[in-house]
Amino acid sequence: MTEGTRTLDVVIVGAGAAGLGFGVTLRHLGIDNFAILDRGDVGASFLRWSRQTRFITPSFTSNQFGLLDLNAVCLGTSPAFSIGTEHPTGAEYAAYLQGVAEHFELPMATGTDVLSISRKARRKPFRVETSRGDLHARFVVWAGGEMQYPRTHGFPGAELCLHYSNVDSWDDLANGERYVIGGAESGVDAAVALAAAGRRAVVFDREEPWNRRGSDPSQLLSPFTRARLDSAVDSGRVTLRGGCVVTGVRRNHSGYQLAFEDGDVIDCAEKPILATGFVGSASHVRSLFDWRDEYFPLLTENDESTVTKGLFLVGPQVRQDDIIFCFIYKFRQRFAVVANQIARRLRVSTEPLEWYRRHGMYLDDLSCCEDACAC
Ligand SMILES: Cc1cc2nc3c(=O)[nH]c(=O)nc-3n(C[C@H](O)[C@H](O)[C@H](O)COP(=O)(O)OP(=O)(O)OC[C@H]3O[C@@H](n4cnc5c(N)ncnc54)[C@H](O)[C@@H]3O)c2cc1C
């Protein structure tokens, strides 16, 4: 990429589920003057998943009856159709995304790390500084995800642990008992994978996420994980310990030592596994957002930065009030909301978005998300 004099309408940062899905939405609107940048390949984060990790949300080719496959990033596609698997691995899902990029002829610039984003004045285009030169764009859509920005702080010594997202294969870890810090989806996935590899795992959590009940799957273990956890616990290889707040990890003569809030300490030979989540990629451009808290940017009702007009966020870091958009089937419904804003400002017809609304891909009325399951 060379120093660009042409100003793009839109730069999308990230070629994962959010960046590609949003790119297809621009295509459907007839907006072609855009680029999707990624430091890795298409689906780079999925390619980094451990070999054993699978989608917890099931894929099914339900599209013909008006129910888009839960893991599809855009209308008219289905990972179940293209991969033939209900719970794809990361590599399988990356292959589906590659198919989307090719089918819709999305303008990809892979191997392009976005280093910074700036703008001289409010009405000027953004300058997107990348490892391969600068680009200029009227709008930037940040779709950098969470996976590549793990949370490796939180208590002293957290950096000594092995973060869940840095494991290529649970089979390759040394034998012996492993302590897992964090008992939500990723911690339980780690424990189940360790048990399947013949190891023992103890999961510590300040609460008992494995016992939570409710209607929002973002707050609970998925049925897929719960079933796997039940059989791992039955096998005797996985132990769950709730009400345990880890306050520090340090090295000692036997390997590592975990300290707990109640004064307890435990020694372990192997690196503890850290499964305490992600800080998220928006932290990479922190000054361009105002923040609700340490992890989630404050956004307008159209998922635009409240301090940098023209910068939008798509993907799992989007939060609106108490609504969490961490799953693909959730955040894909906000692509049309952002695309509607950009199309209007570019004076492009938003007519194609009515098709999105008819297919449950245009969630601008968030009151429907408050419904709880009756039974
Ligand atoms: C282990 C695991 C299991 C999950 N299981 C499910 C599931 O079953 N169902 C579900 O719906 N969701 C699941 N999720 C969540 C889902 O994977 C994420 O929400 C989804 O990947 C987010 O898509 P994204 O495009 O925002 O981010 P990513 O897929 O992470 O894509 C972001 C892209 O941005 C690129 N990038 C980041 N920063 C830069 C930069 N500065 N410059 C250039 N490129 C950059 C990265 O290389 C990456 O390709 C899971 C997540 C994890 C980690």
The ligand as an SDF file (V2000), in Angstrom:
LIG
                    3D

 53 58  0  0  0  0  0  0  0  0999 V2000
  -12.7200  -18.8150   22.1800 C   0  0  0  0  0  0  0  0  0  0  0  0
  -13.8840  -18.0200   21.6980 C   0  0  0  0  0  0  0  0  0  0  0  0
  -15.0680  -18.6640   21.3880 C   0  0  0  0  0  0  0  0  0  0  0  0
  -16.1540  -17.9480   20.9310 C   0  0  0  0  0  0  0  0  0  0  0  0
  -17.3080  -18.6160   20.5970 N   0  0  0  0  0  0  0  0  0  0  0  0
  -18.3270  -17.9280   20.0530 C   0  0  0  0  0  0  0  0  0  0  0  0
  -19.5130  -18.5840   19.6040 C   0  0  0  0  0  0  0  0  0  0  0  0
  -19.6610  -19.7830   19.7470 O   0  0  0  0  0  0  0  0  0  0  0  0
  -20.4920  -17.8390   19.0330 N   0  0  0  0  0  0  0  0  0  0  0  0
  -20.3800  -16.4840   18.8740 C   0  0  0  0  0  0  0  0  0  0  0  0
  -21.2990  -15.8770   18.3580 O   0  0  0  0  0  0  0  0  0  0  0  0
  -19.2800  -15.8480   19.2940 N   0  0  0  0  0  0  0  0  0  0  0  0
  -18.2700  -16.5330   19.8730 C   0  0  0  0  0  0  0  0  0  0  0  0
  -17.1470  -15.8930   20.3110 N   0  0  0  0  0  0  0  0  0  0  0  0
  -17.1070  -14.4520   20.1590 C   0  0  0  0  0  0  0  0  0  0  0  0
  -16.7930  -14.1530   18.7010 C   0  0  0  0  0  0  0  0  0  0  0  0
  -15.7780  -14.9870   18.2360 O   0  0  0  0  0  0  0  0  0  0  0  0
  -16.3330  -12.7850   18.6140 C   0  0  0  0  0  0  0  0  0  0  0  0
  -17.3300  -11.9780   19.1320 O   0  0  0  0  0  0  0  0  0  0  0  0
  -16.0830  -12.4630   17.1560 C   0  0  0  0  0  0  0  0  0  0  0  0
  -14.9210  -13.0960   16.7040 O   0  0  0  0  0  0  0  0  0  0  0  0
  -15.9250  -11.0000   17.0540 C   0  0  0  0  0  0  0  0  0  0  0  0
  -15.7280  -10.7040   15.7180 O   0  0  0  0  0  0  0  0  0  0  0  0
  -14.8770   -9.4810   15.3730 P   0  0  0  0  0  0  0  0  0  0  0  0
  -14.8190   -9.4040   13.8810 O   0  0  0  0  0  0  0  0  0  0  0  0
  -15.3470   -8.2940   16.1110 O   0  0  0  0  0  0  0  0  0  0  0  0
  -13.4440   -9.7920   15.9750 O   0  0  0  0  0  0  0  0  0  0  0  0
  -12.2480  -10.7770   15.4340 P   0  0  0  0  0  0  0  0  0  0  0  0
  -12.8710  -11.9860   14.8760 O   0  0  0  0  0  0  0  0  0  0  0  0
  -11.3100  -10.8360   16.5470 O   0  0  0  0  0  0  0  0  0  0  0  0
  -11.6860   -9.9240   14.2490 O   0  0  0  0  0  0  0  0  0  0  0  0
  -10.9550   -8.7530   14.4680 C   0  0  0  0  0  0  0  0  0  0  0  0
   -9.9140   -8.6570   13.3860 C   0  0  0  0  0  0  0  0  0  0  0  0
   -9.2860   -7.4050   13.5270 O   0  0  0  0  0  0  0  0  0  0  0  0
   -7.9100   -7.5390   13.2690 C   0  0  0  0  0  0  0  0  0  0  0  0
   -7.2600   -6.4480   13.9820 N   0  0  0  0  0  0  0  0  0  0  0  0
   -7.3510   -6.1600   15.3120 C   0  0  0  0  0  0  0  0  0  0  0  0
   -6.6440   -5.0460   15.5680 N   0  0  0  0  0  0  0  0  0  0  0  0
   -6.1050   -4.6280   14.4040 C   0  0  0  0  0  0  0  0  0  0  0  0
   -5.2620   -3.5460   14.0300 C   0  0  0  0  0  0  0  0  0  0  0  0
   -4.8350   -2.6470   14.9250 N   0  0  0  0  0  0  0  0  0  0  0  0
   -4.8730   -3.4530   12.7360 N   0  0  0  0  0  0  0  0  0  0  0  0
   -5.2940   -4.3530   11.8150 C   0  0  0  0  0  0  0  0  0  0  0  0
   -6.0840   -5.3920   12.1130 N   0  0  0  0  0  0  0  0  0  0  0  0
   -6.4860   -5.5200   13.3900 C   0  0  0  0  0  0  0  0  0  0  0  0
   -7.5640   -8.9190   13.7810 C   0  0  0  0  0  0  0  0  0  0  0  0
   -6.4510   -9.4640   13.1160 O   0  0  0  0  0  0  0  0  0  0  0  0
   -8.8400   -9.7160   13.4910 C   0  0  0  0  0  0  0  0  0  0  0  0
   -8.7840  -10.4240   12.2870 O   0  0  0  0  0  0  0  0  0  0  0  0
  -16.0500  -16.5720   20.7800 C   0  0  0  0  0  0  0  0  0  0  0  0
  -14.8630  -15.9210   21.0880 C   0  0  0  0  0  0  0  0  0  0  0  0
  -13.7860  -16.6400   21.5460 C   0  0  0  0  0  0  0  0  0  0  0  0
  -12.4940  -15.9200   21.8420 C   0  0  0  0  0  0  0  0  0  0  0  0
  1  2  1  0
  2  3  1  0
  2 52  2  0
  3  4  2  0
  4  5  1  0
  4 50  1  0
  5  6  2  0
  6  7  1  0
  6 13  1  0
  7  8  2  0
  7  9  1  0
  9 10  1  0
 10 11  2  0
 10 12  1  0
 12 13  2  0
 13 14  1  0
 14 15  1  0
 14 50  1  0
 15 16  1  0
 16 17  1  0
 16 18  1  0
 18 19  1  0
 18 20  1  0
 20 21  1  0
 20 22  1  0
 22 23  1  0
 23 24  1  0
 24 25  2  0
 24 26  1  0
 24 27  1  0
 27 28  1  0
 28 29  2  0
 28 30  1  0
 28 31  1  0
 31 32  1  0
 32 33  1  0
 33 34  1  0
 33 48  1  0
 34 35  1  0
 35 36  1  0
 35 46  1  0
 36 37  1  0
 36 45  1  0
 37 38  2  0
 38 39  1  0
 39 40  1  0
 39 45  2  0
 40 41  1  0
 40 42  2  0
 42 43  1  0
 43 44  2  0
 44 45  1  0
 46 47  1  0
 46 48  1  0
 48 49  1  0
 50 51  2  0
 51 52  1  0
 52 53  1  0
M  END
$$$$
